[in-house]
Amino acid sequence: MVRISVDVMGGDFGPQVVIPGAARALERHPDIRFVLYGLEDQCAPLLEKYPRLKANSTFHPSELAIAMDEKPSQALRRGRGKASMWQAIDAVNRGDADVVVSAGNTGALMAMSVFCLRTMSGIQRPAIAAIWPTLKGESIVLDVGATIGADAQQLMDFALMGGAMARALFEIERPTLGLLNVGVEEIKGQEEVKEAGRLIREAAPDSIDYLGFVEGDDIGRGTVDVVVTEGFAGNIALKASEGTARQIAEYLRAAMSRTLLAKIGYILAKGAFDRLREKMDPRKVNGGVFLGLNGVVIKSHGGTDAEGFAAAIDVGYDMVRNGLKAKIENDLQKYHASRPAEGAASGMADEV
């Protein structure tokens, strides 16, 4: 049984998307047991429409919901112990759930997660890892927004955590890994990136196969299984790729409806276009993973639909089933065994 706590109020559409999404996930994984947190007047009527989900869930009413535009510090002060988001995270902290899934405010979710779960020993800052579609399948990119301006040691930690996630998600014994840079030559890039490369080479962890620097176009090519960068560059890369995908889709839609001949061509090639649409569907890779915490937290895109939220639950399910937390702890312990745990306290929580 995989126990998944859900912030039902999170996202742009709240229960209207989250509850049907959970029901879809349950169809794919009958061994899920949900722990749901939300406003009872909004959640209870919807749960009645999904009797199987209701039978496999425990619902806990919350006093309030965190707004999508709420500042993290305000959300933490106002929602501690009361908000559906906090209660869902705290279920993991108490041991009542194995993973939490929320489509809510990213900043608030990270602040509450760090405050409630704390960072793992040896980790200064958590990272958000995204699953990225590539020409070869999928890869993992981190950090995509949690830590802006990471130093070399933090990038080293990201590498270990990303490698552990690749082993858990892709079931690869020794995933390949690269540091995102402006060139593949060792002399190029910021000092933090070059120093991180040196740290990884010297540590030579047996859990990852470090291939050196990679460039932006290597992400979509699938050159490596794991791409490591700091949050500023990672978030820009993520948003740029999402925008490019939408742009291409609009170009194709416009081209296929421009003339009668184009419309006929579309009908003849519909199968190929359907496969392309399937590959470019962002819902299929929905679900960012917060790494470096004493608990598994999955962030769904706030504007996704039920299928997208179900995909985020799928990610959380896989992370629990394949022992993500234990893999990260084991890799970090090996690396930090001979190093003092300096600065490992959850400074991020103190700042909040």
Disulfide bonds with the S-S distance in Angstrom:
none
